[in-house]
Amino acid sequence: MTLRPTTKTRLGTLLLTAVPVTALGLAIGAGAGVPLLACGLVALAAGAALGAMLAGATPAIAEPAEVHRPRTFGVRALLSRAAHEARPDLAEVAVRVDVAPPRLRTVGDPECLHRAVADLLAQAARRSPPGGVVTLAARSANSGVRLEVVDEGRGDCQTGLAEARRIVDRHGGALRAERARPQGCRVVVELPGG
């Protein structure tokens, strides 16, 4: 999982480092007889520089960028948004969205799942021939929701799935890729229901 420091984490690290280093620099400078203004400026610059350096090196304690509070949301909106936003990059490939029942819902972080679907759609479009169709389908399943991204291409179905798989795994789901008939790839995503 890739962790990125949040703005709040960076600011906290900066302050927790800069303030004590600045205070220590002032105390040492004043004890050595250096004018307060001169040692204050040097101590502040040193504290800010050290704080900024440490703030940039804090990803291990930061919150994962992909983790947000889970919520229930509509699957049709998720797939339609991914298809709409991908339209400029799809060139000669059509996208069909097929969701049943129409009010199908799932649970999770819609932004993370949007990234996963958009990534799967981009992979499917790359494999597809000009004039091909990529289908984004969703159905109710025993475990919750079953999403499918189906293309008509001839490429390797297993390539380019790592990031989408990580996101789906974090949502308690599963992702697998298989050959579609008569040709193409089918990527199946199982997600919890809403």
Contacts in CASP RR format, 6 or more apart in sequence:
PFRMAT RR
TARGET T0000
AUTHOR 0000-0000-0000
METHOD contacts of the structure
MODEL  1
MTLRPTTKTRLGTLLLTAVPVTALGLAIGAGAGVPLLACGLVALAAGAAL
GAMLAGATPAIAEPAEVHRPRTFGVRALLSRAAHEARPDLAEVAVRVDVA
PPRLRTVGDPECLHRAVADLLAQAARRSPPGGVVTLAARSANSGVRLEVV
DEGRGDCQTGLAEARRIVDRHGGALRAERARPQGCRVVVELPGG
1 64 0 8 1.000
1 66 0 8 1.000
1 166 0 8 1.000
1 170 0 8 1.000
2 64 0 8 1.000
2 65 0 8 1.000
2 66 0 8 1.000
3 59 0 8 1.000
3 60 0 8 1.000
3 62 0 8 1.000
3 63 0 8 1.000
3 64 0 8 1.000
3 65 0 8 1.000
4 59 0 8 1.000
4 62 0 8 1.000
4 64 0 8 1.000
4 65 0 8 1.000
5 13 0 8 1.000
5 55 0 8 1.000
5 56 0 8 1.000
5 58 0 8 1.000
5 59 0 8 1.000
5 61 0 8 1.000
5 62 0 8 1.000
6 62 0 8 1.000
6 63 0 8 1.000
6 65 0 8 1.000
9 55 0 8 1.000
9 58 0 8 1.000
9 61 0 8 1.000
9 62 0 8 1.000
9 63 0 8 1.000
10 55 0 8 1.000
10 56 0 8 1.000
10 58 0 8 1.000
11 55 0 8 1.000
12 55 0 8 1.000
13 51 0 8 1.000
13 54 0 8 1.000
13 55 0 8 1.000
13 56 0 8 1.000
13 58 0 8 1.000
14 48 0 8 1.000
14 51 0 8 1.000
14 52 0 8 1.000
14 54 0 8 1.000
14 55 0 8 1.000
17 47 0 8 1.000
17 50 0 8 1.000
17 51 0 8 1.000
17 54 0 8 1.000
17 55 0 8 1.000
18 44 0 8 1.000
18 47 0 8 1.000
18 48 0 8 1.000
18 50 0 8 1.000
18 51 0 8 1.000
21 43 0 8 1.000
21 46 0 8 1.000
21 47 0 8 1.000
21 50 0 8 1.000
21 51 0 8 1.000
22 40 0 8 1.000
22 43 0 8 1.000
22 44 0 8 1.000
22 46 0 8 1.000
22 47 0 8 1.000
22 48 0 8 1.000
23 43 0 8 1.000
24 43 0 8 1.000
25 39 0 8 1.000
25 40 0 8 1.000
25 42 0 8 1.000
25 43 0 8 1.000
25 46 0 8 1.000
26 36 0 8 1.000
26 39 0 8 1.000
26 40 0 8 1.000
26 43 0 8 1.000
28 39 0 8 1.000
29 39 0 8 1.000
29 43 0 8 1.000
30 36 0 8 1.000
30 39 0 8 1.000
32 39 0 8 1.000
66 109 0 8 1.000
66 112 0 8 1.000
66 115 0 8 1.000
66 167 0 8 1.000
66 170 0 8 1.000
67 109 0 8 1.000
67 112 0 8 1.000
67 170 0 8 1.000
68 109 0 8 1.000
68 111 0 8 1.000
68 112 0 8 1.000
69 109 0 8 1.000
70 107 0 8 1.000
70 108 0 8 1.000
70 109 0 8 1.000
70 171 0 8 1.000
71 107 0 8 1.000
71 108 0 8 1.000
71 109 0 8 1.000
71 110 0 8 1.000
72 105 0 8 1.000
72 106 0 8 1.000
72 107 0 8 1.000
72 108 0 8 1.000
72 194 0 8 1.000
73 105 0 8 1.000
73 106 0 8 1.000
73 107 0 8 1.000
73 108 0 8 1.000
73 110 0 8 1.000
74 103 0 8 1.000
74 104 0 8 1.000
74 105 0 8 1.000
74 106 0 8 1.000
75 99 0 8 1.000
75 104 0 8 1.000
75 105 0 8 1.000
75 106 0 8 1.000
75 138 0 8 1.000
75 145 0 8 1.000
75 147 0 8 1.000
76 97 0 8 1.000
76 99 0 8 1.000
76 102 0 8 1.000
76 103 0 8 1.000
76 104 0 8 1.000
76 138 0 8 1.000
78 106 0 8 1.000
78 110 0 8 1.000
78 113 0 8 1.000
78 114 0 8 1.000
78 117 0 8 1.000
79 97 0 8 1.000
79 99 0 8 1.000
79 117 0 8 1.000
79 136 0 8 1.000
79 138 0 8 1.000
79 147 0 8 1.000
80 97 0 8 1.000
81 114 0 8 1.000
82 114 0 8 1.000
82 117 0 8 1.000
82 118 0 8 1.000
82 121 0 8 1.000
82 136 0 8 1.000
83 95 0 8 1.000
83 97 0 8 1.000
83 121 0 8 1.000
83 136 0 8 1.000
85 118 0 8 1.000
86 95 0 8 1.000
86 118 0 8 1.000
86 121 0 8 1.000
86 122 0 8 1.000
86 125 0 8 1.000
87 95 0 8 1.000
89 122 0 8 1.000
89 125 0 8 1.000
90 125 0 8 1.000
90 134 0 8 1.000
91 125 0 8 1.000
91 130 0 8 1.000
92 130 0 8 1.000
92 131 0 8 1.000
92 132 0 8 1.000
93 125 0 8 1.000
93 128 0 8 1.000
93 130 0 8 1.000
93 131 0 8 1.000
93 132 0 8 1.000
93 133 0 8 1.000
93 134 0 8 1.000
94 131 0 8 1.000
94 132 0 8 1.000
94 133 0 8 1.000
94 134 0 8 1.000
95 121 0 8 1.000
95 133 0 8 1.000
95 134 0 8 1.000
95 135 0 8 1.000
95 136 0 8 1.000
96 133 0 8 1.000
96 134 0 8 1.000
96 135 0 8 1.000
96 136 0 8 1.000
97 135 0 8 1.000
97 136 0 8 1.000
97 137 0 8 1.000
98 135 0 8 1.000
98 136 0 8 1.000
98 137 0 8 1.000
98 138 0 8 1.000
99 137 0 8 1.000
99 138 0 8 1.000
99 139 0 8 1.000
100 138 0 8 1.000
100 139 0 8 1.000
100 140 0 8 1.000
101 140 0 8 1.000
104 138 0 8 1.000
104 139 0 8 1.000
104 140 0 8 1.000
104 145 0 8 1.000
105 145 0 8 1.000
105 193 0 8 1.000
105 194 0 8 1.000
106 113 0 8 1.000
106 144 0 8 1.000
106 145 0 8 1.000
106 191 0 8 1.000
106 192 0 8 1.000
106 193 0 8 1.000
106 194 0 8 1.000
107 171 0 8 1.000
107 191 0 8 1.000
107 192 0 8 1.000
107 193 0 8 1.000
107 194 0 8 1.000
108 171 0 8 1.000
108 191 0 8 1.000
108 192 0 8 1.000
109 171 0 8 1.000
112 167 0 8 1.000
112 170 0 8 1.000
112 171 0 8 1.000
113 167 0 8 1.000
113 168 0 8 1.000
113 171 0 8 1.000
113 191 0 8 1.000
115 163 0 8 1.000
115 164 0 8 1.000
115 167 0 8 1.000
116 163 0 8 1.000
116 164 0 8 1.000
116 167 0 8 1.000
116 168 0 8 1.000
116 189 0 8 1.000
117 136 0 8 1.000
117 147 0 8 1.000
117 149 0 8 1.000
117 164 0 8 1.000
119 160 0 8 1.000
119 163 0 8 1.000
119 164 0 8 1.000
120 149 0 8 1.000
120 161 0 8 1.000
120 164 0 8 1.000
120 187 0 8 1.000
120 189 0 8 1.000
121 134 0 8 1.000
121 136 0 8 1.000
121 149 0 8 1.000
123 149 0 8 1.000
123 159 0 8 1.000
123 160 0 8 1.000
123 161 0 8 1.000
123 187 0 8 1.000
124 134 0 8 1.000
124 149 0 8 1.000
124 150 0 8 1.000
124 151 0 8 1.000
124 185 0 8 1.000
124 187 0 8 1.000
125 134 0 8 1.000
125 151 0 8 1.000
127 151 0 8 1.000
127 153 0 8 1.000
127 154 0 8 1.000
127 155 0 8 1.000
127 184 0 8 1.000
127 185 0 8 1.000
128 134 0 8 1.000
128 151 0 8 1.000
128 152 0 8 1.000
128 153 0 8 1.000
129 152 0 8 1.000
129 153 0 8 1.000
129 154 0 8 1.000
132 151 0 8 1.000
132 152 0 8 1.000
132 153 0 8 1.000
133 151 0 8 1.000
133 152 0 8 1.000
134 149 0 8 1.000
134 150 0 8 1.000
134 151 0 8 1.000
134 152 0 8 1.000
135 148 0 8 1.000
135 149 0 8 1.000
135 150 0 8 1.000
135 151 0 8 1.000
136 147 0 8 1.000
136 148 0 8 1.000
136 149 0 8 1.000
137 147 0 8 1.000
137 148 0 8 1.000
137 150 0 8 1.000
138 145 0 8 1.000
138 146 0 8 1.000
138 147 0 8 1.000
138 148 0 8 1.000
139 145 0 8 1.000
139 146 0 8 1.000
140 146 0 8 1.000
141 190 0 8 1.000
143 190 0 8 1.000
143 192 0 8 1.000
143 193 0 8 1.000
144 190 0 8 1.000
144 191 0 8 1.000
144 192 0 8 1.000
144 193 0 8 1.000
144 194 0 8 1.000
145 190 0 8 1.000
145 191 0 8 1.000
145 192 0 8 1.000
145 193 0 8 1.000
145 194 0 8 1.000
146 188 0 8 1.000
146 189 0 8 1.000
146 190 0 8 1.000
146 191 0 8 1.000
147 188 0 8 1.000
147 189 0 8 1.000
147 190 0 8 1.000
147 191 0 8 1.000
148 186 0 8 1.000
148 187 0 8 1.000
148 188 0 8 1.000
148 189 0 8 1.000
149 186 0 8 1.000
149 187 0 8 1.000
149 189 0 8 1.000
150 180 0 8 1.000
150 184 0 8 1.000
150 185 0 8 1.000
150 186 0 8 1.000
150 187 0 8 1.000
151 180 0 8 1.000
151 184 0 8 1.000
151 185 0 8 1.000
152 180 0 8 1.000
152 183 0 8 1.000
152 184 0 8 1.000
153 183 0 8 1.000
153 184 0 8 1.000
153 185 0 8 1.000
154 183 0 8 1.000
154 184 0 8 1.000
155 184 0 8 1.000
155 185 0 8 1.000
157 177 0 8 1.000
157 178 0 8 1.000
157 179 0 8 1.000
157 184 0 8 1.000
157 185 0 8 1.000
157 186 0 8 1.000
157 187 0 8 1.000
158 177 0 8 1.000
161 175 0 8 1.000
161 177 0 8 1.000
161 187 0 8 1.000
164 175 0 8 1.000
164 187 0 8 1.000
164 189 0 8 1.000
165 175 0 8 1.000
168 174 0 8 1.000
168 175 0 8 1.000
168 189 0 8 1.000
168 191 0 8 1.000
169 175 0 8 1.000
171 191 0 8 1.000
171 192 0 8 1.000
172 191 0 8 1.000
172 192 0 8 1.000
173 189 0 8 1.000
173 190 0 8 1.000
173 191 0 8 1.000
173 192 0 8 1.000
174 189 0 8 1.000
174 190 0 8 1.000
175 187 0 8 1.000
175 188 0 8 1.000
175 189 0 8 1.000
175 190 0 8 1.000
176 187 0 8 1.000
176 188 0 8 1.000
177 185 0 8 1.000
177 186 0 8 1.000
177 187 0 8 1.000
177 188 0 8 1.000
178 185 0 8 1.000
178 186 0 8 1.000
178 188 0 8 1.000
179 185 0 8 1.000
179 186 0 8 1.000
180 186 0 8 1.000
END
